[in-house]
Amino acid sequence: MIIEKIEALYNQIFDKVAVRTEKLPQSGSDRLYFRVFGEENSYIATYNYNEKENRTFLAFTDSFRSLQLPVPEIFGVSDDYLLYLQEDLGSTSLAGLLESEGHSER
């Protein structure tokens, strides 16, 4: 059911059908992450039952982008604010980088 909602939002935003959608591992919160593949690009879909938390995240993201800080672009949000589609910045996470490199200048 969530994947159908993700693919419907993708279609609404890009007026295209997603090629495939893959669930990503959970990372310490209730949020569910998915990678949505289009013909040329991939995107990250985030599904979270906590509407208030989502609205807060989206507001912070909007503020940070207005200050030209490097945060993923949000392409669209579902009407119920439980799902949003954002820019895919790759598979490397901060936690994964810290595990592999430890504290470094990078």
C-alpha positions in Angstrom: 0.0 0.0 0.0 2.8 2.5 0.8 4.6 1.7 -2.4 1.4 2.4 -4.4 1.2 5.8 -2.6 4.8 6.5 -3.4 4.4 5.7 -7.0 1.2 7.8 -7.2 3.1 10.8 -5.8 6.0 10.2 -8.2 3.5 10.1 -11.1 1.7 13.3 -9.8 5.0 15.2 -9.5 6.8 14.0 -12.7 3.9 12.9 -14.9 5.8 9.6 -15.4 5.6 6.1 -14.1 8.3 5.0 -11.7 10.5 2.2 -13.1 10.8 0.5 -9.7 10.7 1.2 -6.0 13.0 -0.4 -3.4 12.6 -0.3 0.4 15.8 0.9 2.1 17.0 -0.2 5.6 15.5 1.6 8.5 17.9 3.8 10.4 16.9 4.3 14.0 13.5 6.0 13.6 9.9 5.2 12.6 10.5 6.7 9.2 10.4 4.3 6.2 12.7 5.1 3.3 12.4 4.0 -0.3 14.5 4.6 -3.4 12.3 5.3 -6.4 13.9 4.8 -9.8 12.8 6.8 -12.8 14.1 6.4 -16.3 17.1 8.7 -15.7 17.2 9.5 -12.0 16.4 8.1 -8.6 14.7 9.8 -5.7 14.2 9.1 -2.0 10.6 8.7 -0.7 10.1 9.1 3.0 7.0 7.8 4.7 6.3 8.7 8.3 3.1 8.4 10.3 4.0 11.5 12.4 2.5 14.4 10.3 3.8 17.0 12.8 7.4 15.7 12.6 7.1 15.8 8.8 5.8 19.3 8.7 8.7 20.4 11.0 11.3 18.6 8.8 9.8 20.2 5.6 9.8 23.7 7.2 13.4 23.3 8.3 14.4 22.1 4.9 12.7 25.0 3.3 14.5 27.4 5.6 17.9 25.8 5.1 17.4 25.9 1.3 16.5 29.6 1.4 19.9 30.1 3.2 21.5 28.1 0.4 22.6 25.4 2.8 23.3 22.0 1.2 20.1 20.0 1.9 18.2 17.7 -0.4 15.5 19.3 -2.6 12.0 18.3 -1.8 10.1 17.6 -5.0 6.6 17.0 -3.6 4.5 16.1 -0.5 1.4 14.0 -0.2 -1.8 15.8 0.8 -1.8 14.2 4.2 1.9 15.1 4.8 2.8 11.5 5.6 4.9 11.1 2.5 7.5 13.2 0.6 9.8 12.7 -2.3 13.2 14.2 -2.1 16.5 14.4 -4.0 18.6 11.2 -3.8 22.2 12.1 -2.7 23.5 8.6 -2.8 23.9 5.6 -0.5 26.6 7.0 1.9 25.2 8.0 5.2 27.0 10.2 7.9 26.8 7.2 10.3 28.3 4.9 7.7 31.1 7.3 6.9 31.9 7.7 10.6 32.0 4.0 11.1 34.4 3.5 8.2 36.6 6.5 8.7 36.1 7.6 12.3 36.5 11.3 13.1 38.4 13.0 10.3 38.8 16.3 8.6 36.4 15.1 5.9 
